[in-house]
Amino acid sequence: MKAYHLKPSRRIMLHTSNTSPYSRLNGDVLREIFMYCIIRDPYDYPDTNISTSFVFAGAYKPSIRKRPQSSLSQVCSSWRAIALRTPQLWDNICIVNLTEASLSTAREYLSRTRNLPISITIRQCTTGQSGLDWRSQLTDFLSSSYRIRTLDLGVSSGFHHVLPDLPQLESLLIHSHPSQEKVQIDLNDTRYPKLAVVCIGGAYKISSFNSRSLRIFDGTKLSMTVIESWDLLTCCPSLEESRLNITQVNGSRRPVSMPQIHLQRLRILCLRSESDISFSTFIEVLTLPVVEQLHVVHAWSAIAFQSLAHRSNYFAHLRNFVLRTSTSVVDAGALLASIPWITNISLPDLDFTHLALNGLARGSLAPRLQTLTAGSISNTELFLDMVESRMENAQMSSNGVPAPFTKVVFDADDDACYSDRLRDMQQRGIPIKAES
């Protein structure tokens, strides 16, 4: 066998080629690989494709997976050139700690985005400083780019002062500590004509809210009066999803009469209310003809809800209903009669009368109901009889009425007396479970 002797330069070249396969990839392939390395932001507005760039400050050193853009751009000159020519690597800026250095780096990142839409997140201020200390710098920073599509301002006081007019803004998340002095924030079509998503919480009061583009409003952590909530729903006709936290009727007086508010697009309504009065007052002017999911926390008025159901054509589209921590025991029969097309329901304290149990078993009550999550059941044996009868009737049905249960869960303080029966039902394929 012949021995081949290579020159040293040839051996070096082959060694480099074998150990650096990426050196043979062209720029387009490397660019796709770089973009694949990006960790997508889980808080992005749906249907967007925004990458994540992090701007850190202080002694904390994140892993390469947390900020691959900077790491990839420092491997070699060719990789850096490709990274700098790929604006998708830099279009989402997250400033973890607001300092002069991090703000300067953020400006540098923004300069690399070209004409792409931008997402900006600011988590917190330097210790001992507040948003007021950064008002001028932040206002200039945000105003310098009209392409901001998503803006997330974290828990820091004074950040509301830095909001400039942003014509491309689609999603706004802003929070302050609830113990701070309440301040007014202005959100309307003139300042934000494309605003579609708002998540706001803390010490804020919306002074002006007139948006025809708003589709999602999350005010779970924002205290609102009944009238403020009415104003929101009235001034935002495109709302599809709303989460509201109503803490009072309207100061110390009952609100004036209001015309009916017909929410023709609202599919999801999550409502937290501190009292039965504010709950019933709020819903007395509403009509929800297309609502699909309805969640109510704490307060409850059966009479007011039945009236709402009547105005809303008995919720022809409602499929998911959740009532948590009710202030009173709920009449299961009356409630289910108000929502005849329901498929999933979760309730804390249900009063199942014999009439209600018989209706559920036959399917004359809630014929499409499949998932039932109940609280403590006083007449457990009769409840189990209903579940078995419902499953038998569903099996014998030729038209799908009633629908069979796919999940039944109820609270059990002491399941010893009926544990054998539950086990037998489960072995026969009945999906029932008792939770202690």
C-alpha positions, -999 to 999 in steps of 0.1 A, spaced: 0 0 0 13 34 -10 18 60 17 6 95 8 25 123 23 7 157 24 23 190 28 17 207 62 -5 234 46 -27 207 29 -30 188 62 -41 220 80 -67 228 53 -82 193 55 -83 194 93 -101 228 93 -126 215 67 -134 184 88 -137 202 121 -156 233 109 -185 220 87 -204 253 92 -177 271 72 -190 254 41 -226 268 46 -237 298 26 -251 329 42 -288 321 35 -285 287 53 -267 303 82 -293 330 85 -320 303 88 -300 285 114 -296 317 134 -333 324 133 -341 289 144 -320 294 175 -342 323 187 -364 316 217 -399 328 209 -415 351 234 -445 333 250 -463 366 256 -463 376 219 -496 387 205 -512 357 186 -503 353 149 -471 372 152 -436 359 146 -413 381 168 -379 369 179 -364 376 213 -334 398 221 -324 404 257 -306 434 271 -292 426 305 -274 447 331 -255 440 362 -235 409 373 -260 383 360 -247 363 330 -274 345 311 -268 313 291 -262 314 254 -298 302 248 -311 333 265 -294 357 241 -282 338 210 -281 369 189 -251 384 207 -233 351 210 -237 341 174 -225 376 162 -193 372 182 -181 339 167 -163 353 137 -165 383 113 -185 364 87 -211 353 113 -213 388 127 -219 402 93 -247 377 86 -263 384 120 -262 422 115 -279 418 82 -307 397 97 -332 421 113 -354 393 126 -328 386 152 -331 420 168 -368 430 166 -378 421 202 -360 440 229 -363 429 266 -346 453 291 -343 434 323 -328 462 343 -330 498 331 -297 515 331 -279 539 308 -259 510 294 -289 488 287 -308 517 271 -278 524 249 -276 487 239 -313 487 232 -309 516 208 -281 497 190 -303 466 187 -332 488 173 -308 502 146 -304 467 133 -341 460 128 -345 480 96 -382 484 89 -395 454 109 -422 458 136 -407 459 170 -416 445 204 -402 462 235 -403 450 271 -390 469 301 -391 449 333 -378 471 361 -357 502 371 -324 504 387 -326 501 425 -335 534 441 -349 549 409 -384 550 395 -400 555 361 -402 592 368 -364 593 369 -363 579 334 -392 598 319 -373 619 294 -349 591 283 -377 565 279 -400 589 261 -372 597 236 -364 560 232 -400 550 225 -407 580 203 -376 572 182 -393 542 166 -428 545 152 -427 508 144 -433 495 180 -460 468 177 -459 453 212 -450 473 244 -447 457 278 -439 480 308 -434 462 340 -441 470 377 -424 504 382 -439 537 391 -442 566 367 -440 545 335 -474 558 323 -457 592 317 -435 579 290 -462 566 266 -460 586 234 -483 583 204 -476 550 187 -494 546 154 -483 510 149 -490 497 184 -511 466 185 -505 452 220 -500 471 253 -492 455 287 -487 480 315 -487 474 353 -479 493 384 -480 484 421 -516 487 434 -503 506 465 -491 535 444 -512 566 439 -538 561 412 -530 579 379 -550 584 347 -540 568 314 -554 578 280 -560 551 254 -579 560 223 -579 557 185 -561 590 180 -530 579 198 -531 542 191 -552 535 159 -542 498 156 -544 489 193 -559 454 195 -548 440 229 -546 458 263 -535 442 296 -535 467 324 -533 464 362 -524 483 393 -530 519 402 -545 531 370 -577 548 359 -586 550 322 -595 586 315 -603 581 278 -610 548 261 -624 550 226 -610 523 204 -628 507 175 -598 483 169 -596 468 204 -604 431 205 -589 419 239 -590 438 272 -576 422 303 -583 443 334 -582 414 359 -558 433 381 -574 467 375 -602 479 399 -631 494 379 -666 507 388 -697 495 371 -700 527 350 -663 525 340 -669 490 328 -700 501 309 -680 529 293 -653 504 282 -678 480 266 -697 509 249 -667 526 235 -650 494 221 -675 478 197 -650 453 184 -643 436 217 -641 398 215 -626 390 249 -629 410 281 -617 403 317 -631 428 342 -627 433 380 -656 454 394 -650 465 429 -679 488 435 -712 500 419 -701 537 416 -687 551 447 -714 556 473 -743 560 449 -761 537 425 -754 544 388 -779 562 367 -799 542 342 -781 531 311 -793 520 276 -788 484 267 -753 474 256 -755 448 228 -721 431 226 -724 416 191 -688 403 190 -680 395 226 -672 357 228 -654 356 262 -663 374 294 -646 369 327 -661 389 355 -650 393 391 -672 412 414 -671 418 451 -708 419 458 -741 407 444 -752 443 440 -724 452 417 -727 420 398 -764 423 391 -761 461 384 -734 455 358 -751 428 339 -786 444 339 -778 464 308 -759 438 289 -769 415 260 -745 387 251 -759 370 220 -726 353 208 -708 347 241 -690 313 241 -672 314 275 -685 330 306 -666 330 339 -680 346 371 -659 349 402 -673 355 437 -706 373 434 -738 358 420 -774 368 415 -796 341 400 -825 365 392 -801 389 374 -785 361 355 -818 346 343 -828 380 330 -795 383 311 -801 348 297 -835 358 284 -821 390 268 -793 369 252 -816 344 236 -805 319 263 -769 319 252 -772 300 220 -734 299 216 -724 295 252 -704 263 257 -682 269 287 -695 283 320 -675 287 352 -687 300 385 -661 302 413 -665 310 450 -701 319 448 -716 340 476 -746 317 477 -758 282 469 -767 279 433 -800 262 422 -786 238 396 -820 233 378 -827 270 374 -792 277 362 -790 249 337 -824 259 323 -809 293 316 -780 279 296 -796 250 277 -768 246 251 -740 243 276 -713 216 271 -689 223 300 -698 237 334 -679 242 367 -697 253 398 -687 254 435 -720 249 455 -748 233 436 -783 225 450 -794 195 429 -831 190 435 -848 157 424 -863 176 395 -829 188 383 -813 154 387 -842 138 367 -839 164 340 -801 158 337 -806 120 336 -832 122 308 -815 150 288 -844 174 291 -820 196 310 -786 205 295 -789 178 268 -754 186 254 -736 187 287 -705 166 287 -682 180 314 -696 186 349 -674 199 377 -693 204 410 -685 212 445 -698 194 476 -729 173 468 -754 169 497 -774 140 481 -744 120 467 -763 87 461 -790 105 440 -762 123 421 -745 91 413 -778 76 402 -782 105 378 -748 100 363 -754 63 357 -789 70 342 -775 97 319 -748 74 306 -774 46 300 -798 69 282 -770 83 261 -760 48 251 -795 39 240 -802 72 223 -805 73 185 -803 110 181 -774 119 205 -797 133 232 -786 133 259 -749 135 253 -728 112 274 -706 126 301 -669 127 293 -659 140 328 -677 143 361 -658 156 391 -673 165 425 -659 172 460 -660 145 486 -654 151 523 -656 114 531 -659 90 502 -657 58 523 -695 52 521 -696 52 483 -660 44 473 -670 9 462 -697 22 439 -674 48 424 -648 22 417 -674 0 400 -687 29 379 -651 37 368 -645 1 359 -676 2 337 -661 32 318 -681 59 335 -657 90 338 -665 101 373 -641 111 400 -644 123 436 -618 148 449 -613 154 486 
